Amino acid sequence: MQRYLLTTDTIAPADFEAYVAHQRQTFASPPDSCIAAWLPKFGTPNQMTLVQDITDLPDLPAVLPLPPGARLLARAREAVDVIRPFPVALGDRKLCELRTYRITPALRDEFLALKTAILPLRESYSPSYGVFTPVTGDTSLVMHLWGYASLDDRDAVRARLKGDAAWSEYISLILPMIVEMQSSLIMPILAG
């Protein structure tokens, strides 16, 4: 199974602009394992998440260096199994929604089966950029990344989905399985 490492850095707000500029420069020639990075559109504005493919690596890769003087407030690293891989390129999708579902543990596999079965229908509305589950820690989580051209595109897709009978049936099946759901809107700064 393919495996990714998600590293989320939280930087002191006063240092964040220099941190992002430094990372953008690093991404001009990223390490081979780096496949994506994103910044939050809303929420915690001083975070960046890096996605690395660690499937064939014997050890976890070193973290990207901080620019001189940047104060790291927190760093979270989480290995995830890839149910659906990240795409090679995002195309015109400049906004992504990261959905994190906490599923009733005994129902996670059933939830994943329903999710993967509905993906072709859902992807006819907007592209999926990956489905992931944690390797360690809270394995009842399922993460899903969707791509949109803009907030207006996201709103339009969601409105069209409400009129789709198959999608409504899927929602009625999964809602009882979901304990908690979080949604983050993020902007890719590295993909492909």
N, C-alpha and C positions, 0 to 999 in steps of 0.2 A: 504494500500500500504506500502511496505517496504521502510524504510528511512535510509540513511547513513549520517554521519557527516564526512566531509573531513577537516582535520586540517593541514595546511601547515605552518611549521616554517622555517623562514630564520634566520640563525645563523651567527654571525661574522665569517669570514673565518678562522681566527686563532683558533677559539674555536670549529670548526665543527667536527674535528676528535674525540675529547673528547665527544662531544654531541652524535655522532653516536655510539660510544662505550657504553656510558651510556644507550642509547635507546635499543641497542641490548641486554644488560643485563636485562633491564626492560621487553623485549619481551620474555625472557626465561620463564616467568610466566605472560603473559599479562592479563590485565583486560578482563572479559568476552566479553565486547562490542568490543574489538579490533579484527579486522579481517584481516587487511593488513596494510603494511607500505612500502613506496618506496622512493628511492633516484633517482635524475635525472642522466641519462647516459651522457647527453649533456646539454648545456644551463646554468642554474644557479646551480652550483655545491654545494652550501651551503644551500640546502633546503631538508627537509624531509616532506613527506605527510603521515598522519595517517588516516586510514579508520576505522570508528566505526559504528556498527549497532545500531541505536537509535530508531528503530521501536517501541519497547515496553517500552522505558524509559520515565518516566514522565518529567524529566528535562535533559538538556544537560549534558553529563559527564564532570567531571573535566579534565583539560588538563594534559598531562603527565608532571611531574616535570622536570625542567632543571637541568643538573649537576651543582655543585657549580662553579661559575665563568663564566659560558657560557653566552654570550651576545646575547639576542634575538633581532634581528633587525626588524622583522615583524612576525605577526601571522595572518593568514586568516582562518576563520572557515566558512564552507558553508554546509548547509543541502541540500541533494539532494534526490529526489524521485527515487526509483530503478525501472527501466523499465525491466531490466534483472539483476539478482543478481550476486554478486561476487562468484566465485567457492569456494568450500571447500579447494581445493589444486591446486597449479599451475603445479604440475608434473615437466617435464623437461623444462618448459618455464621460462628461466632466464632473459628474456627481455620482457618488455611490451611497447606497444605504446598507449599513451593516446591521442585520437583524440578529439578535442573540435570544434564543429561546431556552428556557429552563423547562425540561420535560419531566413528567412523572417518571422516575427512573425505570420502572418496569415496562414503560410504554415507549422508551426512546427508539428501539429498533423498529417498532410499528410506525412511529412518527417519521423516521427516516425513509422507510419504504413508501409511505404515502407521499412524502416530499419529492423523492426521486421520480415517482410515477407521474406526478403532476408537472414536473419541470418542462417537458415539451410544450404543453399548453401555456404555462406561465411565460416561457421564453418567447412565445409568439407576441407578447406584449412588450417585454423589455428583456435584455440579456441578463443571464445569471453569471456572476463572476466567481462563484465558488461556494461550496458547502463544506463545512469543517466541523470536526468534533475534537474535544481535548483528549490528549493522550493520558494525562494524569490530572489530578485534582477533581473538579466537578465534572464527571463524565456524563452528567445528565444534560449538559449544554449542547446545543446545535447552533452553529453560526452560519449565516447565509448572506452573501454579498450580491446586491442588485445594482445594475448600472442605469443611469438616466442622463439625458442631455442637460436637464435643468430641473429646478423645483417645479416649474409648470409642467414639464414632461412627466415627472413623478405623479403629480396630482391627476393628470389626464389618464395615465396608465391605471392608477387606482380606481378612478371613476369608471373606466371601461370594464375593469375586472368585476366590479359590483354587478354588472349586467350579464356576466357569464355564468350559466347554470352549473357547469362542471366545476368552476372555481368555487362557487357558493357551496356546492356539495362537499368539496375538499375542506373548506373552512369549517363546515359543521362537524366534520370528522376529527379535525385536529384540535379545535378549541378546547374540548374537555381534557386533552393531554397536556396542555400548556399550563405550567405553574406560574411562570413569569415571562415577560417579553420586554426586551429593550431594543431601541432603534437609535442608531447614530448616523447622521449624514456626514460624509467625509469627502474630501477632494483629493484625488490621486495626484502625486507629484512625481511618481516613477511607476511606469508599467511597461512591460515588454522589454 
